[in-house]
């Protein structure tokens, strides 16, 4: 699984970081980013939950 955060859509709510801090972090500007595009298997369920819960729909599975 691979994941991408659209920095044009992200508004820095931080839901993804709360749900899966192993995969997402906030930049110095307060917007989300994927720590790594390749997601380890053990974090796939939490990553999918973060994708579904993103209020801006800024996270995509690629």
N, C-alpha and C positions, 0 to 999 in steps of 0.2 A: 504494500500500500504506500502511496505517495500523497502528500498533501501540500496545498499552496494557499497562502493568504493574500487576497487582493487588497493591496494597500490603499487603493482608491475607495474601497467600500468600508474598510474597517474604521470604526469610530472609537476604538479603545475601551469597549465595555469590560473586557477582561474575562468574559464567561469561559472562553476556551482555556485560558490559563488556570482558572479555578477548577475546571473539569479535568484537565490533563496537563499539569505543569511539566511533565516529562517530555512533552512534544512542543508546547507553545510557551512563549515568553513575551514580555512587553519591551518594546524598544525604548530608548531614552526619551522619545517623543510621546510615549504612552500608547503606541499602537501594537497590535499583535503581529507576531512572526512565528513561523515554524522554526524550531531549533535545528531540525534536520528534515529534509524533504522525504527521506525514506523512514517510514514508521516501523519500529520493531513490532512483531506480532503481538506481544503482550499488551501493547498500548492501542491496538486497532479499535477495540470496542469503545474506549474512552474518547478516542479521536473522532469516531463516527458520532458519538453523542455531542461532542463539541461542534461538529459540523451542523448537526440538526438544531442545536440550541443557539447558534450565533444569531443575534438579533438583526444583524445587517446582511446575513447570508454571504459573508466575505470569505468563507473557507470552502475550498473545493478539493475533492479527492481526484487525483490525476492518475 
